[in-house]
Amino acid sequence: MSHRTYHPVRLPMYDWPEVRAATERLENALQDALLDALGLRPRDCVPWPEDRGLEVNWRQPGLLLSQTCGYPLTHALKGRVRPVGVPHYAAEGCEGGRYCSHLVVARDSSHRELADLRGRRAVYNGPDSQSGMNAFRFEVAKVASGAPFFSSVRESGGHLASLRAVAEGVADIASVDAVCWSLACQELPALTDRLRSIGRTASVPGLPLVSSLSFSEAEAETIAGAVQSVFEDVTLAEDRSRLLICGYSPISDADYAPILEMERRAAEQGYPELA
């Protein structure tokens, strides 16, 4: 081993309180499989520092396995982590290892398509989000004619916060990860009953599982095999179903080129920023 201590497996991207128990069981199964496959002991894992953000944690050489977004993978994390694979989700707008975003408005809104939202208020989860920002920007670029499209754009800090902002009338539209949208429909119907989707963005590869580049190529193959076995373990089928996971496939950095293409094409259309 090229590193002596490691951090526990963490799957933070869809880790809502409503599905915490299922997420934790999947995390524990992945960690047990990886420790066994790599010949590590439980005491080789040290807790994640509580005062560090996700992006900092993902860059740590002791990263066993986590899940990130495709936009950081192609930007801040480029060349700093190794993609392992991508879960498949049984969510509206997902197919195989690909996903999209839903363009969400209030249920009683008169707006029927994105072009109707010119001059209205948008909300997004964060500037490093593929589903909430980059995919949104790409779709708006098609109708913005190279000029600011919304009267205001605000950052919410998370997809659920964006959905609540639209439901409460603080914003008129949000672009929300298809998995988050389906999970919210499943777990938070009181919220989603106040909302509706008026369309989808283009699809790209879904949120990748990543590990540290400190592992050798042989160790990386061992990790990939161990992860695959957990996603095929029948004893975890109920937990995976609760999380909408219905499959899994290997993936590489090159598969995420469409994310950069979205960014490039929006800029070429005179719309480099969500505005």
C-alpha positions in Angstrom: 0.0 0.0 0.0 1.3 3.5 -0.9 -0.7 5.2 1.9 -1.0 4.1 5.5 -4.4 5.5 6.7 -7.7 5.8 4.9 -11.0 7.5 5.4 -14.3 5.6 5.6 -16.4 5.2 2.5 -18.8 8.2 2.1 -21.7 8.6 -0.4 -22.7 12.2 0.3 -24.5 13.2 -2.9 -28.0 11.8 -2.2 -27.6 11.3 1.6 -30.8 12.7 2.8 -32.1 12.0 6.3 -35.0 10.1 4.8 -32.7 7.6 3.2 -29.8 7.7 5.7 -30.2 4.2 7.0 -30.1 2.7 3.4 -27.1 4.9 2.5 -25.2 3.9 5.6 -25.7 0.2 5.0 -24.4 0.6 1.4 -21.5 2.6 2.7 -20.6 -0.1 5.3 -20.9 -2.9 2.7 -18.6 -1.0 0.3 -16.1 -0.3 3.1 -16.1 -3.9 4.3 -15.6 -5.2 0.7 -12.7 -2.7 0.1 -10.9 -3.4 3.3 -11.1 -7.1 2.7 -10.0 -6.8 -1.0 -7.1 -4.5 -0.2 -6.0 -6.4 2.9 -6.6 -3.5 5.2 -7.9 -3.5 8.8 -10.7 -1.4 10.3 -8.1 0.5 12.4 -6.5 1.6 9.1 -9.5 3.9 8.6 -9.6 7.2 10.5 -12.6 9.5 10.7 -13.1 12.4 8.2 -12.3 15.7 9.8 -15.6 17.5 10.5 -14.3 21.0 9.4 -13.4 20.1 5.8 -15.6 20.6 2.8 -16.3 17.8 0.3 -13.9 19.0 -2.4 -11.0 19.0 0.1 -12.0 15.5 1.3 -12.2 14.1 -2.2 -8.6 15.2 -2.9 -7.1 13.4 0.1 -4.7 10.5 -0.6 -6.5 8.4 1.9 -9.8 8.5 -0.1 -11.1 4.9 -0.3 -14.3 5.6 -2.1 -16.8 8.5 -2.4 -19.2 9.9 -4.9 -18.8 13.3 -6.6 -20.5 15.3 -9.3 -19.3 15.2 -12.9 -18.6 19.0 -13.0 -15.9 18.9 -10.2 -14.5 15.7 -11.8 -13.8 17.7 -15.0 -12.6 20.8 -13.2 -11.4 21.1 -9.6 -10.8 17.3 -9.3 -9.4 16.8 -12.7 -6.3 14.6 -12.4 -6.7 14.4 -8.7 -9.1 11.4 -8.3 -9.7 8.2 -10.2 -13.2 7.4 -11.4 -14.3 3.9 -10.5 -17.8 3.5 -11.8 -21.3 5.0 -11.9 -24.5 3.7 -10.3 -27.6 3.4 -12.5 -30.8 5.0 -11.2 -34.4 4.1 -11.7 -35.4 7.7 -11.9 -37.3 9.6 -14.6 -34.7 10.9 -17.1 -32.0 8.4 -16.2 -30.9 5.6 -18.6 -28.1 3.2 -17.9 -25.3 5.2 -16.3 -26.6 8.6 -17.7 -28.8 11.2 -16.1 -30.2 14.6 -16.8 -31.9 17.5 -14.9 -35.6 18.4 -14.6 -36.6 22.1 -15.1 -38.9 22.6 -12.2 -41.6 25.3 -11.7 -44.4 25.7 -9.3 -47.4 23.5 -10.0 -49.7 26.5 -10.5 -47.2 28.4 -12.7 -48.5 29.5 -16.1 -45.1 28.6 -17.7 -45.0 25.6 -20.0 -41.5 25.7 -21.4 -38.1 27.2 -20.6 -38.5 30.1 -23.1 -41.5 31.3 -21.1 -39.2 32.1 -18.1 -37.4 35.0 -19.7 -37.2 37.8 -17.1 -38.1 35.5 -14.2 -36.1 34.4 -11.2 -33.9 31.3 -11.2 -32.3 29.4 -8.4 -29.5 26.8 -8.6 -27.7 24.7 -6.0 -24.1 25.7 -6.6 -21.6 26.9 -9.2 -19.8 23.5 -9.3 -22.9 21.5 -10.1 -23.4 19.8 -13.4 -27.2 19.2 -12.9 -28.0 22.5 -11.2 -25.8 24.9 -13.1 -23.9 23.5 -16.2 -26.8 21.6 -17.7 -29.1 24.5 -16.9 -26.8 27.1 -18.5 -26.5 24.9 -21.6 -30.3 24.8 -22.0 -30.8 28.5 -21.3 -28.1 29.4 -23.8 -30.3 27.9 -26.6 -33.0 30.6 -25.9 -31.1 33.5 -24.4 -29.7 34.9 -27.7 -26.4 35.7 -26.0 -27.9 38.0 -23.3 -28.9 37.7 -19.7 -32.1 35.7 -19.5 -33.3 35.9 -15.9 -34.1 38.9 -13.8 -32.2 37.3 -11.0 -30.2 34.2 -10.3 -29.5 33.0 -6.7 -27.5 30.2 -5.2 -29.4 27.9 -2.8 -26.7 25.6 -1.5 -28.6 22.3 -2.5 -31.2 20.8 -4.7 -33.7 20.4 -2.0 -33.3 24.1 -1.1 -33.8 25.0 -4.7 -37.0 23.0 -4.8 -38.3 24.7 -1.7 -37.4 28.1 -3.1 -39.6 27.4 -6.1 -42.4 25.9 -4.1 -42.4 28.9 -1.7 -42.4 31.4 -4.6 -38.9 32.8 -3.8 -37.8 31.6 -7.3 -39.6 30.7 -10.5 -37.5 27.9 -11.9 -34.7 25.5 -10.9 -32.7 22.8 -12.7 -32.7 19.7 -10.4 -30.8 16.4 -10.7 -33.2 13.7 -12.0 -32.3 11.4 -9.1 -33.0 14.2 -6.6 -36.3 14.9 -8.3 -37.4 11.3 -8.2 -36.1 10.8 -4.6 -38.1 13.9 -3.6 -41.2 12.6 -5.3 -40.7 9.3 -3.4 -39.7 10.7 0.0 -41.2 14.3 0.1 -44.5 14.2 -1.8 -45.8 17.2 0.3 -43.1 19.3 -1.4 -43.2 17.9 -4.9 -47.0 18.0 -5.1 -46.5 21.8 -5.2 -44.1 21.5 -8.2 -43.9 20.1 -11.7 -41.3 19.5 -14.4 -41.6 21.4 -17.6 -38.7 19.7 -19.4 -35.4 18.0 -19.1 -31.8 19.0 -19.9 -29.5 16.9 -22.2 -28.2 13.8 -20.5 -24.6 13.1 -19.5 -22.8 10.3 -17.5 -24.1 10.2 -13.9 -22.4 11.0 -10.6 -19.1 8.9 -10.5 -17.7 6.9 -7.6 -14.1 7.9 -7.2 -11.0 6.8 -5.3 -7.6 8.2 -4.6 -4.9 8.3 -7.2 -2.5 7.1 -4.5 -3.6 3.5 -5.3 -1.6 1.6 -7.8 -3.2 0.4 -11.1 -3.4 -3.1 -9.7 -5.1 -1.8 -6.5 -7.4 0.3 -8.6 -8.6 -2.9 -10.4 -9.1 -4.6 -7.1 -11.2 -1.7 -5.9 -13.3 -1.7 -9.0 -14.0 -5.4 -8.6 -14.9 -5.1 -5.0 -17.3 -2.2 -5.7 -18.9 -4.1 -8.6 -19.6 -7.1 -6.2 -21.4 -4.8 -3.7 -23.7 -3.4 -6.4 -24.5 -7.0 -7.4 -25.0 -8.3 -3.8 -28.6 -9.5 -3.5 -28.7 -8.9 0.2 -28.4 -5.2 -0.5 -31.2 -5.2 -3.1 -33.8 -3.5 -0.8 -31.4 -0.8 0.2 -30.3 -0.1 -3.4 -34.0 0.0 -4.4 -34.8 2.6 -1.7 -31.9 4.7 -3.1 -33.3 4.1 -6.7 -30.1 2.3 -7.7 -30.8 -0.3 -10.3 -27.4 -1.1 -11.8 -23.8 -0.2 -12.1 -21.0 0.1 -14.7 -17.3 1.1 -14.8 -16.5 4.6 -16.1 -13.5 6.7 -17.0 -12.5 10.3 -17.1 -12.9 10.3 -20.9 -16.6 9.5 -20.5 -17.3 12.9 -19.0 -16.2 14.9 -22.0 -19.9 15.9 -22.7 -19.8 18.0 -19.6 -17.0 20.1 -21.0 -18.8 20.2 -24.4 -21.9 21.7 -22.7 -19.7 24.4 -21.1 -18.0 25.2 -24.4 -21.1 25.4 -26.5 -22.9 27.7 -24.0 -19.9 30.0 -24.2 -19.9 29.9 -28.0 -23.5 31.0 -27.9 -22.6 34.1 -25.9 -23.9 32.7 -22.6 -20.8 31.8 -20.4 -22.5 32.5 -17.1 -26.0 31.5 -15.8 -27.6 34.9 -15.8 
